[in-house]
Amino acid sequence: MGREVSNLAADDEKGALAAIEGYAVAIDMTARNVQDECKAQGLPWTIAKGFDTFCPVSSFIPKGKISDPHGVGLWLDVNGKRRQEDSSSLMLFRIPRLLSEISGVMKLERGDLVLTGTPKGVGKVEVGDVMRAGVKVGVEEVAEGRVEVMVEERVGGYVH
């Protein structure tokens, strides 16, 4: 976010896009085993998203490099095989609606990151897998949007 936002109207596309300073690509990981256990016990499962390394983020993408955030291509490869690829135009909710819902509960502040969703194809990864993700505007990849990480085994700490 480029500025503070509270109680944004869901149909305020101009205000929503003006509040954005730039973009990034993130790989939003979930420990499904922890999520499933928490759900089975009727517990909140946010812990399943909060482990170290669970949200690698690309470099900052200046706003000017993405003229329409509702029309970019997003992709993810695992070990060189395309696992996810689709257009942000297929998002269930457009950015103004997302920012409206969030800012109706909590103030968004400059520097906050808002993850907007993921293309179809979510799946399991294993220790040692290499994930690469990025964003395209038309056919051109946005260099700052490239992120690459290797899946690592977690040692110590939380036991489910």
Buried (B, 14 or more C-beta within 10 A) or exposed (E): BEEEBEEBBBEBBEBBBEBBBBBBBBBBBBBEEBBEBBEEEEEEBEBBBEBEEBBBEBEEBEBEBBEEBBEBBBBBBBEEEEBBBBEBEEBEEBBBBBBBEBBEEEEBEEEBEBEBEBBEEEEEBEEEEEBBBBBBBEEEBBEBBBBEBEBEEEEEEEEE
